[in-house]
Amino acid sequence: MDQNQQEVLEIFTRTKALLRGHFVLRSGLHSGHYFQCAQVCQYLNEVSRLTELLLPKLKGLTFKTVLAPAMGGLVVGQEVARQRGARYIFAEKENDVLVMRRGFKIEPGEPVLIVEDVVTRGGRAVECLNIVRKAGGVPVAVAMLVDRSAGTTRFDVPAISLLELSFPTYAADQLPPELAKLPVEKPGS
């Protein structure tokens, strides 16, 4: 783990954004670890620092707009847009599907960066990629603070993460005994 990744992990630990216990992820999988980015997002100085560490990885990408899925990507997406001088919009759930509302528009050919907080399987990021394409925009990449899949989740655009970790995940009927004996928490995504 390099110095930047160590700093990122320290920020998540210090802000209590990296939790240990028995959690049900948005994907439906169970894990003994959970990234609750809402905890780190309480501290805008920490979000600013995480973004400062992420931006060099985005060097060479040209985008006019940042699109983030609600709720998780809101604060991080806004800070990436602020630091890069880009426009910021978000998608939100309507009948459990992400949509753009509030008059947000993407112009044909507009280059758009998708920004997420944590990706396990990438479902919300894929929904955002589809939103951009349906509007006629051009998705340039998916940027995230944490890739829980340690790089195994793939998109049809580049995936750029600040931290790659792979904590084991389990189907509900395949829990190891030490995890099964802990009370289940679903902290929210």
SERO-4910 file (N, C-alpha, C, O; in steps of 0.05 Angstrom, whole numbers):
BEGIN
 pado doro    nc1    nc2    nc3   cac1   cac2   cac3    cc1    cc2    cc3    oc1    oc2    oc3
  Met    A     17    -23      0      0      0      0     18     25      0     35     27     17
  Asp    A     14     43    -19     31     66    -21     22     88      0      2     84     14
  Gln    A     38    109      1     33    130     22      6    143     19     -8    148     39
  Asn    A     -3    148     -6    -29    161    -10    -52    142     -1    -71    151     12
  Gln    A    -49    116     -8    -70     97      0    -71     95     31    -92     92     42
  Gln    A    -48     95     43    -47     94     72    -60    118     85    -75    116    104
  Glu    A    -56    142     73    -69    166     83    -99    164     80   -114    172     98
  Val    A   -108    154     57   -137    150     52   -149    132     73   -170    138     85
  Leu    A   -136    110     78   -146     91     98   -146    103    126   -165     98    141
  Glu    A   -126    119    132   -126    133    158   -149    153    160   -161    156    182
  Ile    A   -155    167    139   -178    186    139   -204    170    144   -220    179    160
  Phe    A   -208    148    130   -232    132    134   -234    121    162   -256    120    174
  Thr    A   -212    113    173   -211    102    200   -216    124    221   -233    120    239
  Arg    A   -202    146    218   -205    168    237   -233    179    238   -243    187    260
  Thr    A   -247    180    215   -274    191    214   -295    170    220   -319    176    218
  Lys    A   -287    146    226   -305    124    231   -322    117    206   -345    108    209
  Ala    A   -311    121    183   -324    114    158   -319     85    150   -334     74    134
  Leu    A   -299     72    162   -294     44    157   -303     29    182   -291     31    204
  Leu    A   -325     14    179   -337      1    201   -331    -29    200   -326    -40    179
  Arg    A   -331    -42    224   -328    -70    226   -352    -82    241   -361    -70    260
  Gly    A   -362   -105    232   -385   -118    243   -397   -137    223   -382   -151    209
  His    A   -424   -138    221   -437   -155    202   -457   -137    187   -477   -127    198
  Phe    A   -452   -133    161   -467   -114    146   -479   -126    121   -467   -145    109
  Val    A   -502   -116    113   -514   -123     88   -509    -99     69   -518    -77     75
  Leu    A   -495   -104     48   -488    -83     29   -512    -78     10   -530    -94      9
  Arg    A   -511    -55     -4   -533    -49    -23   -536    -71    -43   -558    -76    -54
  Ser    A   -514    -84    -50   -515   -106    -69   -530   -131    -58   -536   -149    -74
  Gly    A   -536   -131    -32   -548   -155    -20   -529   -174     -8   -536   -192      7
  Leu    A   -503   -171    -14   -482   -188     -2   -477   -179     26   -482   -157     34
  His    A   -466   -198     42   -458   -193     70   -428   -189     72   -413   -201     56
  Ser    A   -420   -173     91   -391   -168     94   -385   -161    124   -403   -151    138
  Gly    A   -361   -166    132   -352   -158    159   -341   -130    159   -334   -120    181
  His    A   -340   -117    136   -330    -89    134   -350    -72    118   -364    -82    100
  Tyr    A   -352    -47    125   -371    -29    111   -359     -1    110   -349      9    130
  Phe    A   -359     10     86   -351     38     83   -376     55     84   -392     54     66
  Gln    A   -378     70    105   -401     89    108   -389    117    102   -382    132    121
  Cys    A   -388    123     77   -376    149     68   -390    173     79   -379    195     80
  Ala    A   -415    170     87   -429    193     99   -414    202    124   -415    226    130
  Gln    A   -400    184    138   -385    192    161   -362    211    154   -357    231    167
  Val    A   -347    204    133   -324    221    124   -335    247    112   -322    267    114
  Cys    A   -359    245     99   -369    269     86   -380    290    105   -387    312     97
  Gln    A   -380    284    131   -387    304    151   -364    325    154   -369    348    162
  Tyr    A   -341    317    146   -317    334    149   -307    343    122   -292    328    108
  Leu    A   -315    366    114   -309    376     87   -279    379     82   -270    376     59
  Asn    A   -264    384    103   -235    385     99   -224    358     91   -205    356     75
  Glu    A   -236    336    101   -227    310     94   -236    303     65   -221    290     50
  Val    A   -260    311     58   -270    307     30   -252    322     11   -245    312    -10
  Ser    A   -245    346     19   -227    362      2   -200    348     -2   -189    347    -24
  Arg    A   -189    337     20   -164    323     18   -166    298      1   -148    292    -15
  Leu    A   -187    282      5   -191    258    -11   -192    265    -41   -181    251    -58
  Thr    A   -206    287    -47   -208    296    -74   -181    305    -85   -175    299   -108
  Glu    A   -166    319    -69   -139    327    -77   -122    302    -84   -105    303   -103
  Leu    A   -126    281    -70   -111    256    -75   -121    242   -100   -106    228   -114
  Leu    A   -147    244   -105   -160    231   -129   -153    246   -155   -149    233   -175
  Leu    A   -153    272   -154   -151    288   -179   -126    281   -196   -129    280   -221
  Pro    A   -103    276   -185    -80    269   -202    -85    244   -219    -74    241   -240
  Lys    A   -102    226   -208   -109    202   -223   -127    208   -247   -130    191   -265
  Leu    A   -140    231   -246   -158    239   -268   -144    256   -289   -156    265   -309
  Lys    A   -118    260   -285   -102    276   -304   -105    264   -332   -103    240   -336
  Gly    A   -109    282   -351   -112    273   -379   -141    268   -387   -147    265   -410
  Leu    A   -159    266   -367   -188    263   -374   -200    291   -379   -196    309   -363
  Thr    A   -215    294   -400   -229    318   -406   -258    314   -401   -271    297   -414
  Phe    A   -270    330   -383   -298    328   -378   -309    356   -372   -295    373   -360
  Lys    A   -333    361   -379   -346    386   -375   -364    385   -350   -369    405   -336
  Thr    A   -374    361   -344   -394    357   -323   -387    333   -307   -376    313   -316
  Val    A   -394    334   -281   -392    312   -263   -421    303   -256   -437    320   -248
  Leu    A   -426    277   -259   -452    266   -251   -447    246   -228   -431    228   -231
  Ala    A   -462    250   -206   -459    232   -183   -486    220   -177   -507    234   -178
  Pro    A   -487    195   -169   -512    183   -160   -517    190   -131   -499    189   -114
  Ala    A   -542    196   -125   -550    201    -97   -555    174    -84   -565    156    -97
  Met    A   -549    172    -60   -538    191    -41   -508    191    -41   -495    212    -38
  Gly    A   -496    167    -43   -468    164    -38   -449    183    -51   -430    192    -38
  Gly    A   -453    188    -77   -433    204    -92   -437    234    -90   -421    249   -101
  Leu    A   -458    243    -76   -465    272    -77   -442    290    -68   -434    308    -84
  Val    A   -432    287    -44   -412    305    -33   -386    302    -49   -373    323    -55
  Val    A   -378    278    -54   -352    273    -68   -354    284    -96   -335    297   -106
  Gly    A   -376    279   -110   -379    289   -137   -378    319   -139   -366    331   -156
  Gln    A   -392    332   -119   -392    361   -119   -364    372   -114   -356    392   -127
  Glu    A   -348    359    -97   -321    369    -91   -303    364   -115   -286    381   -121
  Val    A   -306    342   -129   -289    337   -153   -296    359   -174   -278    371   -186
  Ala    A   -322    365   -178   -329    386   -197   -318    413   -188   -309    428   -205
  Arg    A   -320    419   -162   -310    445   -152   -281    448   -158   -272    468   -168
  Gln    A   -265    427   -150   -236    429   -153   -227    429   -183   -206    440   -189
  Arg    A   -243    417   -200   -236    417   -229   -250    439   -245   -245    442   -268
  Gly    A   -267    455   -232   -281    476   -246   -302    466   -266   -307    479   -286
  Ala    A   -314    443   -260   -334    431   -277   -362    436   -266   -365    444   -243
  Arg    A   -381    431   -283   -410    433   -275   -416    407   -260   -404    386   -265
  Tyr    A   -434    409   -241   -441    386   -224   -471    381   -225   -488    399   -221
  Ile    A   -479    356   -230   -507    348   -229   -508    321   -215   -487    307   -212
  Phe    A   -532    313   -208   -535    287   -195   -560    272   -205   -579    284   -215
  Ala    A   -559    246   -201   -582    229   -207   -593    220   -181   -578    216   -161
  Glu    A   -619    216   -180   -631    206   -155   -652    185   -161   -661    181   -183
  Lys    A   -659    170   -140   -677    147   -143   -706    157   -147   -715    175   -134
  Glu    A   -719    144   -166   -747    147   -171   -757    119   -177   -750    107   -197
  Asn    A   -774    108   -159   -782     80   -162   -759     61   -163   -758     42   -178
  Asp    A   -739     66   -146   -714     51   -142   -697     50   -168   -680     32   -170
  Val    A   -700     69   -186   -683     71   -209   -672    100   -210   -686    119   -204
  Leu    A   -646    102   -216   -635    129   -218   -644    144   -243   -645    133   -264
  Val    A   -652    169   -238   -660    187   -260   -649    214   -255   -643    221   -232
  Met    A   -648    230   -276   -641    259   -272   -668    273   -270   -686    269   -285
  Arg    A   -669    291   -250   -692    307   -246   -683    336   -242   -660    343   -249
  Arg    A   -700    353   -232   -694    380   -224   -684    397   -248   -671    417   -244
  Gly    A   -691    389   -272   -684    404   -295   -656    400   -306   -647    414   -324
  Phe    A   -642    381   -294   -614    375   -304   -616    364   -332   -633    348   -339
  Lys    A   -597    373   -348   -595    364   -376   -566    358   -383   -548    370   -371
  Ile    A   -562    340   -401   -536    334   -412   -538    339   -442   -556    329   -455
  Glu    A   -520    356   -453   -521    363   -481   -509    340   -498   -492    325   -488
  Pro    A   -519    337   -522   -507    317   -540   -477    321   -543   -467    343   -547
  Gly    A   -462    300   -539   -433    301   -542   -418    311   -517   -394    312   -516
  Glu    A   -433    319   -496   -421    330   -472   -405    309   -457   -416    288   -451
  Pro    A   -379    314   -452   -363    294   -437   -370    296   -407   -369    317   -394
  Val    A   -376    272   -395   -386    271   -368   -369    251   -352   -365    228   -361
  Leu    A   -360    259   -328   -347    241   -310   -367    232   -289   -381    248   -277
  Ile    A   -369    205   -285   -386    194   -264   -369    192   -238   -346    182   -239
  Val    A   -379    202   -216   -364    201   -190   -381    187   -169   -404    194   -165
  Glu    A   -369    167   -157   -382    151   -136   -364    152   -111   -341    158   -112
  Asp    A   -376    145    -88   -360    143    -64   -348    115    -62   -323    112    -63
  Val    A   -365     94    -60   -355     66    -58   -369     49    -79   -393     51    -83
  Val    A   -353     32    -92   -364     14   -112   -358    -14   -103   -335    -21    -97
  Thr    A   -379    -31   -103   -375    -60    -98   -380    -75   -124   -362    -89   -134
  Arg    A   -403    -72   -135   -410    -85   -160   -413    -64   -183   -411    -71   -206
  Gly    A   -418    -39   -175   -419    -18   -195   -447    -13   -206   -449      0   -227
  Gly    A   -468    -22   -194   -495    -20   -204   -504      9   -209   -514     16   -230
  Arg    A   -499     26   -189   -508     55   -192   -490     69   -213   -500     86   -228
  Ala    A   -465     62   -214   -448     74   -235   -457     67   -262   -457     83   -280
  Val    A   -465     41   -266   -475     33   -292   -501     48   -299   -505     56   -322
  Glu    A   -518     52   -279   -543     67   -284   -536     95   -293   -549    106   -311
  Cys    A   -515    107   -281   -507    134   -289   -495    134   -317   -500    153   -333
  Leu    A   -479    114   -324   -469    112   -351   -492    111   -371   -490    124   -392
  Asn    A   -512     96   -365   -535     94   -383   -551    120   -385   -560    127   -406
  Ile    A   -553    135   -363   -566    161   -363   -551    180   -382   -564    193   -398
  Val    A   -525    180   -379   -508    198   -396   -512    191   -426   -517    209   -442
  Arg    A   -511    166   -432   -513    157   -460   -541    163   -471   -544    172   -494
  Lys    A   -562    157   -455   -589    162   -464   -594    192   -470   -609    199   -488
  Ala    A   -580    209   -455   -582    238   -460   -565    247   -483   -567    271   -491
  Gly    A   -549    230   -494   -531    237   -516   -504    246   -508   -487    254   -525
  Gly    A   -498    245   -482   -472    253   -472   -451    230   -476   -458    208   -485
  Val    A   -427    236   -469   -405    217   -472   -392    212   -445   -378    230   -435
  Pro    A   -396    189   -433   -383    184   -407   -353    179   -412   -345    164   -430
  Val    A   -336    192   -396   -307    190   -400   -294    170   -381   -274    158   -387
  Ala    A   -306    167   -357   -295    149   -337   -313    148   -313   -332    164   -310
  Val    A   -308    128   -296   -321    126   -270   -299    130   -249   -280    114   -249
  Ala    A   -301    151   -233   -281    156   -212   -294    150   -185   -318    156   -181
  Met    A   -279    138   -167   -290    131   -141   -269    134   -119   -245    131   -124
  Leu    A   -279    138    -95   -260    138    -73   -250    110    -67   -226    105    -65
  Val    A   -269     91    -64   -262     64    -56   -274     44    -76   -298     44    -82
  Asp    A   -256     27    -86   -265      4   -102   -263    -21    -85   -241    -31    -81
  Arg    A   -286    -29    -74   -287    -53    -57   -280    -79    -71   -275    -99    -58
  Ser    A   -281    -78    -97   -276   -103   -113   -246   -106   -119   -239   -126   -132
  Ala    A   -230    -87   -110   -201    -88   -116   -195    -90   -146   -177   -104   -154
  Gly    A   -211    -76   -161   -206    -74   -190   -220    -95   -207   -216    -95   -231
  Thr    A   -236   -112   -195   -249   -133   -211   -275   -123   -223   -284   -135   -243
  Thr    A   -288   -102   -212   -311    -91   -225   -303    -76   -250   -285    -59   -248
  Arg    A   -315    -82   -272   -307    -70   -298   -330    -53   -309   -354    -60   -306
  Phe    A   -323    -32   -322   -342    -15   -337   -332    -14   -366   -309    -23   -371
  Asp    A   -348     -3   -384   -338      0   -411   -324     27   -415   -319     35   -438
  Val    A   -318     41   -393   -301     65   -393   -280     60   -371   -284     42   -355
  Pro    A   -259     76   -371   -239     72   -349   -252     75   -321   -269     92   -317
  Ala    A   -242     59   -303   -250     60   -275   -225     70   -259   -204     57   -261
  Ile    A   -229     91   -244   -206    103   -230   -214    105   -200   -234    117   -193
  Ser    A   -197     93   -183   -204     93   -155   -180    104   -139   -157    102   -147
  Leu    A   -187    115   -116   -167    125    -98   -156    102    -81   -132    102    -74
  Leu    A   -173     84    -74   -165     61    -57   -179     36    -67   -203     36    -71
  Glu    A   -164     15    -71   -175    -11    -79   -171    -30    -56   -148    -36    -47
  Leu    A   -193    -41    -46   -192    -61    -25   -212    -83    -32   -231    -79    -46
  Ser    A   -206   -107    -22   -225   -128    -27   -230   -142      0   -216   -161      8
  Phe    A   -251   -133     14   -260   -147     37   -278   -169     27   -294   -165      9
  Pro    A   -277   -193     39   -294   -215     30   -324   -207     33   -332   -194     52
  Thr    A   -339   -216     14   -368   -214     15   -381   -241     11   -369   -259     -1
  Tyr    A   -405   -244     22   -417   -270     23   -447   -268     16   -460   -249     23
  Ala    A   -457   -289      3   -486   -291     -1   -498   -298     27   -484   -309     44
  Ala    A   -523   -291     31   -536   -294     57   -535   -323     67   -534   -328     91
  Asp    A   -536   -342     48   -536   -371     56   -508   -383     57   -505   -407     60
  Gln    A   -487   -366     55   -460   -376     55   -442   -361     75   -418   -358     70
  Leu    A   -454   -352     97   -439   -336    117   -420   -354    133   -427   -376    140
  Pro    A   -396   -344    137   -378   -359    156   -390   -357    184   -403   -337    191
  Pro    A   -385   -377    201   -397   -377    228   -391   -352    245   -408   -342    259
  Glu    A   -366   -341    243   -359   -318    259   -376   -293    250   -381   -276    267
  Leu    A   -383   -292    225   -400   -269    216   -429   -274    222   -444   -256    230
  Ala    A   -438   -299    219   -466   -306    224   -474   -301    253   -498   -295    258
  Lys    A   -456   -302    272   -463   -299    300   -466   -269    308   -476   -263    329
  Leu    A   -457   -251    290   -460   -222    296   -487   -212    287   -498   -221    267
  Pro    A   -497   -191    301   -523   -179    292   -518   -165    265   -498   -153    261
  Val    A   -538   -167    248   -537   -156    221   -544   -126    222   -563   -118    235
  Glu    A   -528   -110    209   -533    -81    206   -536    -75    177   -522    -86    160
  Lys    A   -553    -56    171   -556    -46    144   -554    -15    146   -575     -2    148
  Pro    A   -530     -5    146   -526     24    152   -537     43    131   -541     67    137
  Gly    A   -542     33    108   -553     51     86   -531     58     67   -508     61     74
  Ser    A   -539     61     42   -519     67     21   -525     94      9   -511    103     -9
***
